[in-house]
Amino acid sequence: MTKHEIFDIKPIKFLNIGDIGDVGTDGIITNFRLSKLITQNILYSAYHKPRSINEIADLLGLKPSSIKDEIDFLEDNGFMDKVSDDSYLTNMLIHDFPRDVYEEKHKIYSKYANLLCEKYIPLLLDSCKDLINNSFNTDSIFSQTKKNTTSIYSPNNDINFLLWSLITLACARKFIIPDKKNVIEKYFVKRNDGGENIIYTTLEKDYTLSFNADKYKTSIEALLSFIPKHYYPFSIWQYDTFYDDRIIHSDYVSEYSYTYLYHFISGKICSDMISLRNEKHEDKDISDKINAMKEKGFIANDGSNYVNLIVSCISLENILNKFPDNPEFFLSLNNQLSTEIYNLCKNHYPPHIKDLAEAFFINSLSSGEIVTRILDNLLINGILKPLKECQKKTVNIIMFYESID
């Protein structure tokens, strides 16, 4: 008899942990605590019904004293609620589905993604012609951005690379239903570190699916701006998918690298400076910054030192305005998709989580599940070409200049 067979629940493991909302100042600490297997099993043990510390300890084969600190942390930070004098109930969204639900979800998401590829993508590609025609490739990106607000820089004038970013941006943003965008916010939990969000996760399963689920993992969209704005007059749009080759860090290294990139583009940092300057400490600082940008893929690491991501002189808002819109079609499609997905999944959530789950799926048309399947469809049908190795670190990253003095 194995250890887990003597307990009511089998030991579980979170496959990934995501959040919607604002992360607090101690996000790194929270991520570390939630990544611990003991913490994950405590959360799952009180997910479907309230349990006392003694009951949780019995389920996990541990002493109550050994899990009290973890439960205190989870209660203090809003991941568990004390629902009686001695019982706790987990307050986060855990996706725990049998194999047939995942298979059916894949079919539903694929059906709607294919419909969008048929009805919307041709219109989108047509609208991108103007952006493509105004794309440029030059070593003097900064001088171009100062005098031209209608162009986009694409490394080596690679149109396929530019299309990857434009299509992903359009699909991530144009399908959002504004009236439903903030529905999830009423379920946000205030954390001790100032964060206010919903944490969600998926359980790791030991069965095999008929498709590669990694290709469709929910993607992470980020829009970064920098302070002071007059010194860093740009913002970064980034959307992470299966197709890129980025390592996501929880520190500020990547943000620093973006500011380094801005200085590199504007000529304040130049690889030639390393040989021109005599100050050893300054030489090392410049060299470290150049190397950091090369490591991130922002600068090509083949000796040419060209900027290796999309730089837009057109604002994010103006680019989005160039993409075709069809709000009634998107609303109808979103409502159908969100209803189908929630009805498929709802019986696998405990009663106190069902409303949160419904809100979680309410904007399903703009979810990573749809965006990644659209990219997959376009790649299979040759509309998008496979990315080069040097492009995988920076695909679906756009630097937007908001103003140039």
Secondary structure, DSSP 8 states (H G I E B T S, - for coil): --GGGGSSS----EEEEEEEEE--TTHHHHHHHHHSHHHHHHHHHTTSS-EEHHHHHHHHT--HHHHHHHHHHHHHTTSEEE-SSSEEEE-SEEE---HHHHHHHHHHHHHHHHHHHHHTHHHHHHHHHHHHHTEE--S-HHHHHHH-SS-EE-GGG-HHHHHHHHHHHHHHHHT--HHHHTGGGGG-EE-TTS-EEEEEEEE--SS--SS-GGGG---EEEEEE-SSTTTS-EEEEEEE-TTS-----SSSHHHHHHHHHHHHHTTSS-TTHHHH---HHHHHHHHHHHHHHHHHTSB-TTTT--B-SEEESS-HHHHHHHS---HHHHHHHHHHHHHHHHHHHGGGS-GGGHHHHHHHTTTGGGSHHHHHHHHHHHHHTTSS----GGGTTTTTEEEEE----
